[in-house]
Amino acid sequence: MSSITWTPPAVSSEARDWRGCVWRIVEAQHVAATMKIVDDAAEQEVLESLLEASKPALPAAASELDYLLATPFRYPPAAHGSRFRTVTDPGVFYGAATVRTSCAELGYWRWRFLQDAEDLERIGPVAHTAFRAELRTTAVDLRDDPFRTDAAAWTHPSDYAATQSFARVARDAGVGAVIYRSVRAAEPSWCLAVLTPTAFAGRKPHPAMQSWWLVVNRAEVIWRRDHELITLAMPCPATTPQPLPAGRRQMTQM
């Protein structure tokens, strides 16, 4: 746990204006996929409307955002939450400094899923999309003083109690994002947890996206696009693999 009990005023005093871009990688989704089960565009529009109506409601602040930005604020987390979100907290959008860092973070959780799938030796290839989101908000950086005193708590590989507690305080302080060291990347890098949909500088991600293919086996995670190849040995640094609780046996991230 953190050695300091943080309060909203204390966190607010450390917040700074922050503007920049982060990368996020998600499994590819295409509206055109529904066309396979309908006869024409009119039927597809009806089907898409029905699917949209069946989803959880978006928070008002996210209602005008592109689905790539809004989705993390729409759905509940896994049974034990994520690094900066408990099961009862509002949504969190996780981004990373680089595509490689984002691949390491997401790839780790795909690998963890495979470890708990007794009859599965491999995942993929699965299509993914990497995109950039621009942010203009206030942020605190857990890599800097006075927060870095508790670096071990912020970057614990499996215990999220300290970070989840800090995120609640940061929200109460009106902070839009939390910057922290990547836990899954082999090389030093950083990630960013977006605590509110209002932190985005625009409604849509950057139009220049990347298409990646992911393959996961018991020993490594492999990302490939065009002539680029990212191979990540598993388990990643600072991680001691343990069986996921039953409620977390899904492919979460960060």
C-alpha positions in Angstrom: 0.0 0.0 0.0 1.0 3.6 -0.4 3.0 5.0 2.5 1.0 8.3 2.2 -2.7 8.8 2.7 -3.5 11.1 -0.2 -6.4 13.6 -0.1 -8.0 15.4 -2.9 -6.4 18.8 -2.0 -3.0 17.2 -1.9 -3.4 15.4 -5.2 -4.9 18.5 -6.8 -1.8 20.6 -5.8 0.4 18.2 -7.7 -1.7 18.2 -10.9 -0.4 19.9 -14.0 -1.9 20.7 -17.4 -1.1 17.9 -19.8 -1.5 17.7 -23.6 -0.2 14.9 -25.8 -1.1 11.7 -27.5 -1.3 8.1 -26.3 -1.6 4.8 -28.2 -4.2 2.2 -27.6 -4.6 -1.2 -29.3 -7.9 -3.1 -29.5 -9.3 -6.1 -31.3 -10.5 -5.0 -34.7 -14.2 -4.4 -35.0 -15.9 -3.6 -38.3 -19.5 -2.6 -38.8 -19.3 -4.4 -42.2 -19.2 -7.7 -40.2 -23.0 -7.4 -39.7 -23.6 -7.2 -43.4 -22.8 -11.0 -43.6 -26.1 -11.8 -41.9 -28.4 -9.3 -43.6 -29.6 -8.7 -47.2 -29.2 -5.0 -47.7 -28.1 -1.7 -46.1 -31.5 -1.0 -44.6 -31.5 -4.3 -42.8 -28.0 -3.6 -41.6 -29.0 -0.3 -40.2 -31.8 -1.9 -38.2 -29.5 -4.6 -36.9 -26.9 -2.0 -35.8 -29.6 0.0 -34.1 -30.8 -3.1 -32.2 -27.3 -4.0 -31.2 -26.6 -0.5 -30.0 -29.8 -0.5 -27.9 -28.8 -3.7 -26.2 -25.5 -2.2 -24.9 -25.1 -0.4 -21.6 -25.8 3.3 -21.7 -22.9 5.7 -22.3 -22.1 8.3 -19.7 -23.4 11.7 -20.9 -19.8 13.0 -21.1 -18.9 10.2 -23.6 -22.0 10.3 -25.7 -20.4 12.4 -28.5 -17.2 10.5 -28.6 -16.1 8.0 -31.3 -16.7 4.4 -30.1 -12.9 3.8 -29.9 -12.7 6.5 -27.3 -16.1 5.9 -25.6 -16.1 2.1 -25.2 -13.9 1.9 -22.0 -16.4 4.2 -20.3 -19.4 2.1 -21.3 -18.7 -1.4 -20.0 -18.0 -2.7 -16.4 -14.5 -4.1 -15.7 -13.6 -7.7 -14.9 -14.5 -9.1 -11.5 -11.7 -7.5 -9.7 -11.4 -4.3 -11.7 -8.3 -3.0 -13.4 -5.2 -1.1 -12.2 -7.0 2.2 -11.6 -10.6 1.0 -11.5 -12.7 -1.0 -9.0 -15.9 -2.8 -10.1 -17.9 0.1 -8.8 -15.9 3.0 -10.3 -16.6 4.8 -13.6 -14.7 3.8 -16.7 -11.0 4.2 -17.4 -9.4 4.6 -20.8 -5.8 3.1 -20.8 -3.3 4.4 -23.2 0.5 4.1 -23.6 3.5 6.1 -24.8 4.2 4.0 -27.9 2.6 1.2 -29.9 5.2 -1.2 -28.6 4.3 -0.4 -25.0 0.6 -0.8 -25.8 1.4 -4.2 -27.4 3.3 -5.3 -24.3 0.4 -4.3 -22.0 -2.4 -5.9 -24.0 -0.2 -8.9 -25.0 0.5 -9.8 -21.4 -3.2 -10.2 -20.7 -3.8 -12.2 -23.8 -0.9 -14.5 -22.6 -2.4 -14.7 -19.1 -5.7 -15.8 -20.6 -3.9 -18.5 -22.6 -2.2 -19.8 -19.4 -5.6 -20.4 -17.8 -7.1 -22.1 -20.9 -6.3 -25.7 -20.3 -7.3 -26.9 -23.8 -5.9 -24.0 -25.8 -2.2 -24.0 -26.9 -2.4 -20.8 -29.1 -4.3 -17.7 -29.7 -4.6 -16.1 -33.2 -3.8 -14.7 -35.5 -6.3 -12.1 -34.4 -6.6 -8.7 -36.1 -6.1 -5.6 -34.0 -6.2 -1.9 -34.5 -3.7 0.6 -33.0 -4.8 4.2 -32.8 -3.7 7.5 -31.2 -5.9 9.7 -29.0 -5.1 13.3 -28.2 -5.6 14.5 -24.7 -5.9 18.0 -23.1 -6.5 17.7 -19.4 -4.9 17.9 -16.0 -2.7 15.0 -14.9 -0.5 13.7 -12.1 2.6 11.7 -12.8 3.3 8.9 -10.4 6.9 8.7 -11.6 7.7 12.1 -10.1 8.0 13.3 -6.6 6.3 13.1 -4.2 4.5 10.1 -5.7 7.6 8.0 -6.7 8.3 7.2 -3.1 5.5 4.6 -3.5 6.6 3.3 -6.9 6.4 -0.3 -5.7 2.7 0.2 -4.8 1.9 1.9 -8.1 3.6 -0.8 -10.2 2.7 -4.0 -8.3 2.1 -6.7 -10.9 -1.1 -8.0 -9.3 -2.2 -5.9 -6.3 -4.2 -2.9 -7.5 -5.5 -1.7 -4.1 -3.2 1.3 -3.9 -3.7 2.4 -7.5 -7.5 1.9 -7.3 -7.6 4.0 -4.1 -5.5 6.7 -5.6 -7.7 6.9 -8.7 -10.8 7.6 -6.5 -9.0 10.4 -4.8 -7.7 11.8 -8.1 -11.3 11.8 -9.5 -12.5 13.7 -6.4 -9.7 16.2 -7.0 -10.9 16.8 -10.5 -7.7 15.2 -12.1 -8.3 13.9 -15.6 -5.5 11.4 -16.0 -2.8 9.5 -14.1 0.6 8.8 -15.7 2.5 5.8 -14.5 5.4 3.5 -15.4 4.5 0.6 -17.6 4.5 -2.6 -15.7 4.5 -5.1 -18.6 7.0 -3.5 -21.0 10.6 -4.8 -20.9 12.1 -1.4 -21.6 11.2 1.8 -19.5 8.1 3.4 -20.8 4.9 4.9 -19.4 1.1 4.5 -19.6 -1.7 6.8 -18.9 -5.1 6.2 -17.2 -7.8 8.5 -18.5 -10.3 9.0 -15.7 -12.9 11.1 -17.5 -14.2 11.3 -21.1 -13.8 15.1 -21.0 -10.0 14.6 -21.1 -9.9 14.0 -24.8 -9.0 17.0 -27.0 -11.3 15.9 -29.8 -14.2 13.5 -30.5 -12.3 11.1 -32.7 -8.9 9.4 -32.6 -6.2 10.3 -35.0 -7.2 9.1 -38.5 -3.9 7.4 -39.2 -4.4 3.9 -37.6 -2.3 0.7 -37.8 -3.4 -2.8 -38.4 -1.7 -5.5 -36.4 -2.0 -9.3 -36.2 -1.5 -11.0 -32.8 -0.4 -14.5 -32.1 0.1 -15.8 -28.6 1.7 -19.1 -27.5 2.9 -20.4 -24.2 6.3 -18.8 -24.4 5.8 -15.5 -26.3 3.5 -12.9 -27.7 4.0 -12.0 -31.4 2.7 -8.8 -33.0 3.1 -8.4 -36.8 2.2 -5.7 -39.4 3.5 -5.3 -42.9 7.3 -5.6 -42.4 7.3 -4.9 -38.6 7.6 -7.6 -36.0 7.3 -7.3 -32.2 8.2 -10.5 -30.2 7.7 -10.3 -26.5 9.1 -13.2 -24.3 6.8 -14.3 -21.5 6.5 -14.0 -18.6 7.3 -10.3 -18.8 9.6 -8.5 -16.3 8.5 -7.9 -12.8 5.7 -10.4 -13.1 5.2 -13.7 -11.2 2.5 -15.6 -13.1 -0.3 -16.8 -10.8 -3.7 -18.4 -11.8 -6.3 -15.7 -12.5 -9.3 -15.8 -10.2 -12.3 -17.3 -12.1 -13.9 -13.9 -12.5 -10.9 -12.5 -14.2 -10.4 -15.2 -16.8 -11.0 -12.8 -19.6 -8.7 -10.8 -21.7 -8.4 -7.5 -19.8 -5.5 -5.0 -19.9 -3.3 -2.7 -18.0 
